[in-house]
């Protein structure tokens, strides 16, 4: 086996080993430790990302040399790549079989300093492509993570890797409203701590230090309703706890809209963690305590049910069929002797979350 093949198998074995430790430690208490479980799953992914990035970068630098740029003082400086964690990875709520939503942003235009010189854009595209392949390719040890890059500027129509200045320009002048809201959960992962801080601070400014455009709420409400209409196929017996009405997506829209609207007045709302924001909101008179109890409980239940579905199905899953053996097993693992009682509780949560959503966007 090549060094690359050995490394690919090692990171997959590491993921399996770490996930088994998490499962064994929290098997008897699936609900109340959910935040710690998801945070640890996210930390495993981050460790794998850093190791994979470093492995591939070293290999590329042997071919092309260090990616560099000329500073304002005409000094050659190293350029850096950051991986923006988005979605669940960004707010540290990855589940067992979650995809990784990422955006690649490199610091400076320039060129490499090796025997074969290429510009930094090409160098970091090669790095990103190999990074995606390293985590998503199927080996004898399985697949590590599926990688989703659709949240990058211009989506699938845009370049895989974008420069820092282009990223900022896009977000300032061309980004759609949903792109701004998606940045609420973004956080940078980078080898260079100075560049990581620069990008994190810039993202925070892009999200919170500009007034919301006219019609922002109307636009986001329309997007949410379109997702329900076009992406969900629910029945009396089958629901989608991720995308359906009253689901995780409703909770995310409620919390993120509240952050975008109120963080300039309440800076403690500037967080990429939905768990943190639900806790912080208890210190501000923006929701009733009863509504916050509903949102907190529903978020906890949905995340836990999603985890159990991943473990039972061995794949990413958010569809709940109340008539299935899978749902009976979920009910047992949650400590509910009667699956019908759990079904009733979930339906009530969905109705209440949707009520809060509609009131916010009315």
N, C-alpha and C positions, 0 to 999 in steps of 0.2 A: 504493500500500500504506500502511496505517496504521503508526504507530510500533510498535504491538504486533506486527503481522505481521512487520515488519522484524526486531524483536528475536528473535522466535521462530525465524526462519530463521537469524539470526546464531549463536544458541547451538547449533543443530544443525550448522551448518558448522564451528563451533569444535570440537565433539565429534568430528566426522569427521576433521578435520585433526589433532587431538591423537592420536587412535587410530592414524591412519596413521603418525605419527612413531614411536609405540611399536612398531608392527608392523615397520616398516622397521629400527629399531635392533636389535631382538632376534630377527629372523627366523631367524638361524642357530644360536641357542642357546635353544630354547624351554623347557628344563627348569630349568637352574640359575639363571636370572634371574627365575623365576616370582614371587617375592615382590615384587621391584621393579616388575615389570610390573603386578601387581594393585594395588600401592600407587599407581602412577601413574594407572591407570584410575580408582581411587577419588578421587584428587586432582582429576582432570578433572571428575568428577561434583560434587565439593564446590565447585569454582569456579563451575560452572553453577548450582548451588543458591543460592549466595550472590548471584550476579548476578541471578538470576530473582527471588529474594526481594526484593532491593532495588528492582528495577524495579517490581514489583507494589505494594510498600508505598508507594512515592512516588506512584503513581497513586491508590491508595485514600486517602492522606492529603490529596490535593487535594479529594476529595469529603467526607471525614468529619473531617479533622484528625487530630492526633496522639492515639493511644490513651494514656490517663493513669490514674493512681490517686492517692488522697490518702495521703501517708505518715503515720506515727504523729505527726509534728509538724505535720500538717494542711497540708503543702506538696504542690503538684501535681508529680508525677513521671511520666516516661514509662514505660509498660508495654512489655514485650518478648516476642517470640515466639522460642522455640527449636525447632529441628527435630532430634529425636533420631534419629540414624542407627542402625538396627538391623541384625542379620544380617550379611551380607557387607559392606554399606556401613559398618556400625559397626566391624568389625575390619579394614577397608581391604583386603578381598579381592574387590572387585567384578570381574566379568569383562566381556567385551566387550558382551554383550547382557543383562546382569543387570538385574532390576528393582531399584528402590530401596525398601527397607522403612523407613518413617519413622513417627514419632509426633510430633504437634504439641502443645507445652505452652507456654502463655503465663503470664507471671509474676504478674500481679495483676488482680483484678477492678476495674472502674471504667468510665469512658466516654470517648468521644472529645471533642476540643475544637474541632471544626469548625462550619461553618454547619449541617450536618445531624448531630445528635448520636445516636450509637448506643452500646450498651454494648460493652465490650472483647471479650466473648465473640463477639458477632455480627461485630465488626470482624475478628477473627482467623480466624473461620470463612470469611468472604469471602476473606481473604487466602489461606488454605489451599486453598480451592476453586479459585481462579484459579491458584495455584501448581501444583496437580495438572494442571489443564487446559493450562497453558503447556508443561509437560514431556511430557505424554502425547498431546496432540492431534496428528493426522497433518497435516503441511503438505507443500508441494512438496519440502522438504528431508528429509522423513521424520518419524519419531517420535523424540523425544529419549530419554525413559525412561518405562517403565511405573512407576506409583507404587502401592505396596501399603501400606495403613494398617491391616491386620487385627490388628497387634500392639498397637494402642491399648487403653486400659482398656475392658473389656467387648466388645472386638472390634467387629464390624460393627454390633452392637446399641448401642454407645456413641456419644457425640458425636465428631465428626471432630476437634475441638480441645478439649483439657481444660486447666483452670487448674492451676497448680503445686500449690495446696493439695489439689485434688481428686485429682490424679495421685498425690501422696504418700499421701493417705488410702486410695486404692484399693490401692496396692501394699502398704501396711501391714496392711490389714484384710480385703480381699476378693480379692486377686489369687490365682490358682491357681499351683501349683508351677511349671508350665511358663512362666508369665509372669516369675517370678523368675529362672529360668534364662536366659530370653531377654534379660534386662537385663545379663547378663554382658558382652555385646558392644556395649552401647549407648554412644554418645558424642554429646554435644550440639554442634550447630552454631548459632551465634547471632551477630547483629551486636554485641550488648553482651557484652564479655568478662566482666564481673562476674556477669551472669546465667548465662552459659555455665559458669563455674566453680561457681556455686551448684548448678546442676542436675547437673553431673558429680559433684560431691562427694555430693550427695543420692543419686544413683543408686548410687554406690559403697557408701554406707552401707546402702541398702536391700538390696543384694546380699550384702554380706559381714559386716555388723555385727549380724546377727540369727542365732540358732541355726537350723539346718535343722529343719523340723517332723518329727515322727515319721512314718515312712512315705514320706518324700520320695523316696528311691531306688526304692522299690517302685512308686510312682506314675509316676515318670519312665520306669522300665523298661517299665511297661505302655503308656505313650504311645508309646514308641519301637517296641515290637512291633506296636502297632495301626497305626502308619504303614506298616510293612513289609507287614502283612496287607491293608490297605485301599488303599494308595496305589501299590504297586508291582505290576507284571505282568512278572516275569522268567521267562525260559526258559533252556534250556541254552546258547542262543546270544545272548540279549539280557539285559543287566544295566543297572541304574540306579546310576551312580556317585555320585549325590547322596543317594538315599533307600533304596537296597537294603541288605541285610545286609552288614556289612563295608565300608560306603561312607563318604562324607564325614560323614553324619549320625551314624554310630557314633563317628567320631573326635571330632566336636564334643561329643557326649554324654559321652564318656570324659573329655575335657579339662575341660569345664565342671563336671562333677560333682566332679572332683578339685579344681578351684579353689574351689568352694563349700564343700567339706568341709575343705580344708586352708589356705586363705588366711589365716584368723585366726592360724595358727601361722607361716605363711610368707608375709608380706605381699607379697613379690615376685611372687606368683601373681595379684595383683590387676591384671589387664591385660585389655583388650578385644581383644587380638591373639592369635589362636591360634598364629601363627608364634612370637611371643614366649614364650608359655606352654610350647610344646614345647621351646624352648631352655632356659627357666628350670628346667623339671622335671629337667634333667640335674644340677642342683645339689642335688637332694633325693632321699632314698631312698624314693620312692613307686612307682617303676616300675623294672624292670630296664633296663639300657642296651640290651639286645637288643629289648625291647618298645618303647622310645622310638625306636630306629632304625626299627622297622617302622612306627610311627605317623607319624614324620617323612617317611619315604619315601613311604608311601601318600598322605599329605596332599599332598605335592608332585606326585605323579603324577596324582592325581585332579583337582587344580586345573589342571594343565597340559592334561590330556585335555579337561577342560571348556572351557578356552580355545580349543583347537583345534576342538572341535565347534562352538563359537559362530562361529568364523571361517569354517569350511567351510559350515555350515548357514545362516549369516546370521540366526540367532535363538538364544534361550536354549535349551540342549539338554543333557541329562545321560544320555540313553539311548545305550548302546553296543551295536551289533549286530555281533558278531564276523564275520559273513559278508558285511558290506557293503563297498562301495568306500570309504565314508567311513572305516571303521576301517583299511583298508589305507593310506589317506592319512595318518591319524593316526600309524600305525606308522612310515611313512617320515619324517614330520616330527620324530618323536622319535628318529630315527636307528636304528630297528630294521629290519633287512633282512627279517626273518621275522615277519609278523604273528602267527603261531602262538606264537612265543616271547613276544611282548608279551601275548597272551591268557593264556598260562600264568602270566606274572608277575603280571598283574592278579588272576587267580583266587587265586593264593597269597596276595597281599596281603589280599584280602577275607577269606579264611579266617583269617589271623592277626589281623586287626583285630577280627573277630567273636569270636575266642577271648579277646582282651584285654577286649572289651566284656562278655562273659558272665561272666568272672572278676570284673570290677569290680562287676557288679550281682548277683552270686550271693547 
